[in-house]
Amino acid sequence: MPNILLILCFGFVSSILTKTYETYMGERDTPLVIRTPKIYNINLDESYEERWRPVLKDFALYLNQFIASLDLKIQPILKIFDKFDYPIMVAYNKEFAKEIKAISKLTSHSFTLISALNFIYDISAQCTSILVQDPQGNVYHGRNLDFSYAPYLANLTFHGRYFKNGKLLYEAISIAGYTGLITGIKPNAYSFSIDQYILPRDPNTFDDIQIFISDIVQLLRRKQSPTNVVRTGFETIPDYEGFVKYLKETDTVSKAFYIIAGAKQNQGVVITKFRNKVQNTTTLNPQAGRWFVAQTNYKGNIPDPKNDNRATAAIDWLNEIGWNEINKDNLVSKIFTIYPIFNNETLHTTIMQPSTGYFNTTLWY
């Protein structure tokens, strides 16, 4: 396991900026190329190797470029650890280990490296998720996914349509080689996004290492990563109420914010999950004046840190638009594409509406 912990440490990056609304990820400083992610139909009845073969074949070059960007000079050594890591992962989760082994074979990268990359969300993601309900009762779910390695991961992002027994089970925006579910929708049932839980202050390497060691301990106790817990839920739970209950009750390796919207009025909740317990839930309730819930990466009962006030900006702008004028279009044009919510690490913007199955993603290159 020491090699996995070593790779986990590649996510410690930050810089401090000062503006009225700002985030340490910084304003967009490169020209944008707007694209729509390529769609793949994935048959969950097939073996792991067969279901992922088309995706990994198409994205092989970009995956190699991403791994090269990490400058892991110890890559040849990682193969030596495979003989130890595979049994450990089997003890953790047999199906997860089998899937990682299949991806490792298809990509010609070590099992150890692919395993470590599957915990990348826990170490380098900063996100913004918003739930809104308009006066007509339409519930919209928007999210910006921010990653430290956005320029590389944009080239690895695809739109998966997942089928079981010949029927569409769910859709998700995924990263080639990554097995968890970060952004997805089950039409006519629920939508989901996850925001990483981070400390509300300047990044501190010592504290981060403590957090990651705690995560590894939970891993050895056979707990799953939040994004793999979510994927299991998407594949097994058909309704909003059941999915929310499942996320509340299922232990995880690390902390996370779960953001879920349903297909009916007032179905929207943000769950602050602390491994084996729920710390807080915030639900949509327009009758009580709560027609939106905005969540970034910090607990909602404390102020934004000075170097990252995306939540403050989102709340101000939503109130400026107003309940009577909110819709999925101005949610994008007046919030999700404006700095600091739209920033130098924004990988994609997704808008979802479970009641209609609307699922639209824009990739930012």
Backbone hydrogen bonds, N-H to C=O, Kabsch-Sander energy under -0.5 kcal/mol:
donor,donor_aa,acceptor,acceptor_aa,energy
4,I,1,M,-0.5
5,L,1,M,-2.2
6,L,2,P,-2.1
7,I,3,N,-2.0
8,L,4,I,-2.3
9,C,5,L,-1.0
9,C,6,L,-0.7
10,F,7,I,-2.0
11,G,8,L,-1.1
12,F,9,C,-1.1
13,V,11,G,-1.3
24,Y,307,N,-0.7
26,G,23,T,-2.0
35,R,363,L,-2.0
38,K,157,T,-0.5
40,Y,159,H,-2.5
42,I,40,Y,-0.6
42,I,161,R,-2.9
43,N,41,N,-0.5
44,L,42,I,-0.8
44,L,163,F,-2.8
46,E,43,N,-1.6
51,R,47,S,-2.6
52,W,48,Y,-1.7
53,R,49,E,-1.0
56,L,52,W,-2.7
57,K,53,R,-2.1
58,D,54,P,-1.8
59,F,55,V,-1.8
60,A,57,K,-0.7
63,L,59,F,-2.4
64,N,60,A,-2.3
65,Q,61,L,-2.0
66,F,62,Y,-2.3
67,I,63,L,-2.4
68,A,64,N,-2.3
69,S,65,Q,-1.9
70,L,66,F,-0.9
70,L,67,I,-0.7
71,D,68,A,-1.3
72,L,67,I,-0.7
73,K,71,D,-1.4
75,Q,72,L,-1.7
77,I,74,I,-0.9
78,L,74,I,-1.5
78,L,75,Q,-0.6
79,K,75,Q,-0.9
80,I,77,I,-1.4
81,F,77,I,-0.8
81,F,78,L,-0.9
82,D,78,L,-0.6
82,D,79,K,-0.8
83,K,80,I,-0.6
84,F,81,F,-1.5
85,D,81,F,-2.8
86,Y,82,D,-2.5
88,I,84,F,-1.4
89,M,85,D,-2.8
90,V,86,Y,-2.4
91,A,87,P,-2.0
92,Y,88,I,-1.7
93,N,89,M,-3.4
97,A,93,N,-2.5
98,K,94,K,-2.2
99,E,95,E,-2.3
100,I,96,F,-2.6
101,K,97,A,-2.3
102,A,98,K,-1.8
103,I,99,E,-2.3
104,S,100,I,-2.8
105,K,101,K,-2.1
106,L,102,A,-2.3
107,T,103,I,-2.1
108,S,104,S,-1.4
109,H,104,S,-1.0
114,I,110,S,-2.2
115,S,111,F,-2.4
116,A,112,T,-2.2
117,L,113,L,-2.5
118,N,114,I,-1.1
118,N,115,S,-0.5
119,F,116,A,-2.0
120,I,117,L,-1.5
122,D,119,F,-0.8
123,I,120,I,-1.5
124,S,120,I,-1.5
125,A,121,Y,-0.9
126,Q,146,D,-2.2
128,T,144,N,-2.0
129,S,295,Q,-3.0
130,I,142,G,-2.8
131,L,293,V,-2.6
132,V,140,Y,-2.2
133,Q,291,W,-2.5
134,D,138,N,-2.1
137,G,134,D,-2.2
140,Y,132,V,-2.7
140,Y,138,N,-0.6
141,H,352,M,-2.6
142,G,130,I,-2.8
143,R,350,T,-2.2
144,N,128,T,-2.6
145,L,348,H,-2.3
146,D,126,Q,-0.9
146,D,144,N,-0.6
147,F,345,E,-2.6
148,S,124,S,-1.5
150,A,147,F,-1.4
152,Y,149,Y,-1.0
153,L,149,Y,-2.7
154,A,150,A,-2.5
155,N,152,Y,-0.8
156,L,153,L,-1.2
157,T,154,A,-0.8
158,F,174,S,-2.6
159,H,38,K,-3.1
160,G,158,F,-0.7
160,G,172,A,-3.0
161,R,40,Y,-3.0
162,Y,160,G,-0.6
162,Y,170,Y,-2.7
163,F,42,I,-3.0
164,K,167,K,-2.6
167,K,164,K,-1.9
169,L,162,Y,-3.4
170,Y,162,Y,-1.3
171,E,185,I,-2.5
172,A,160,G,-2.3
173,I,183,T,-2.2
174,S,158,F,-2.7
174,S,172,A,-0.6
176,A,156,L,-2.7
178,Y,175,I,-2.7
181,L,227,T,-2.1
182,I,180,G,-0.5
183,T,173,I,-0.6
184,G,192,F,-2.2
185,I,171,E,-2.6
186,K,190,Y,-3.5
188,N,354,P,-2.8
189,A,186,K,-1.9
190,Y,186,K,-1.7
191,S,261,A,-2.2
192,F,184,G,-2.8
193,S,259,I,-2.0
194,I,182,I,-1.1
195,D,257,F,-2.3
197,Y,255,K,-0.6
198,I,196,Q,-0.6
198,I,297,N,-2.4
201,R,199,L,-2.1
208,D,204,N,-2.5
209,I,205,T,-2.5
210,Q,206,F,-1.8
211,I,207,D,-2.2
212,F,208,D,-2.6
213,I,209,I,-2.4
214,S,210,Q,-2.1
215,D,211,I,-2.2
216,I,212,F,-2.3
217,V,213,I,-2.2
218,Q,214,S,-2.2
219,L,215,D,-2.2
220,L,216,I,-2.3
221,R,217,V,-0.9
222,R,219,L,-1.8
223,K,218,Q,-2.1
224,Q,251,D,-0.6
228,N,225,S,-0.7
229,V,225,S,-2.1
230,V,226,P,-2.3
231,R,227,T,-1.7
232,T,228,N,-2.1
233,G,229,V,-1.9
234,F,230,V,-2.5
235,E,231,R,-1.7
236,T,232,T,-0.9
236,T,233,G,-0.8
237,I,233,G,-2.9
243,F,239,D,-2.2
244,V,240,Y,-2.6
245,K,241,E,-2.1
246,Y,242,G,-2.3
247,L,243,F,-2.3
248,K,244,V,-2.0
249,E,245,K,-1.8
250,T,246,Y,-1.4
251,D,249,E,-0.6
252,T,275,R,-1.1
253,V,224,Q,-2.8
256,A,273,K,-2.1
257,F,195,D,-2.5
258,Y,256,A,-0.5
258,Y,271,I,-2.7
259,I,193,S,-2.6
259,I,257,F,-0.5
260,I,258,Y,-0.5
260,I,269,V,-2.7
261,A,191,S,-1.6
262,G,267,Q,-2.8
263,A,189,A,-1.0
267,Q,264,K,-1.6
268,G,266,N,-1.2
269,V,260,I,-2.6
270,V,282,T,-2.5
271,I,258,Y,-2.9
271,I,269,V,-0.5
272,T,270,V,-0.5
272,T,280,N,-3.1
273,K,256,A,-2.7
273,K,271,I,-0.9
274,F,277,K,-3.2
275,R,273,K,-0.7
276,N,274,F,-1.7
277,K,274,F,-1.2
279,Q,272,T,-2.7
279,Q,277,K,-0.6
280,N,272,T,-1.2
282,T,270,V,-2.1
284,L,268,G,-2.5
285,N,290,R,-2.9
288,A,285,N,-1.8
289,G,286,P,-1.9
290,R,285,N,-2.2
291,W,289,G,-1.2
293,V,131,L,-2.3
295,Q,129,S,-3.0
302,I,299,K,-1.3
308,D,305,P,-1.8
309,N,22,E,-2.6
313,A,309,N,-2.0
314,A,310,R,-2.6
315,I,311,A,-2.5
316,D,312,T,-2.3
317,W,313,A,-2.6
318,L,314,A,-2.4
319,N,315,I,-2.1
320,E,316,D,-1.7
321,I,317,W,-2.3
322,G,318,L,-2.7
325,E,322,G,-0.9
326,I,322,G,-1.0
326,I,323,W,-0.5
331,L,327,N,-1.5
332,V,328,K,-0.7
332,V,329,D,-0.7
333,S,329,D,-2.5
334,K,330,N,-2.1
336,F,331,L,-2.0
337,T,332,V,-1.3
338,I,335,I,-1.6
341,I,338,I,-0.9
342,F,338,I,-2.0
343,N,341,I,-0.7
344,N,26,G,-3.2
346,T,343,N,-1.8
347,L,145,L,-3.7
348,H,145,L,-1.1
349,T,362,T,-2.2
350,T,143,R,-2.6
351,I,360,N,-2.4
352,M,141,H,-2.8
353,Q,358,Y,-2.2
356,T,353,Q,-1.3
357,G,353,Q,-1.8
358,Y,353,Q,-1.1
360,N,351,I,-2.5
362,T,349,T,-2.6
363,L,35,R,-3.3
364,W,347,L,-2.2
365,Y,33,V,-2.3
365,Y,363,L,-0.7
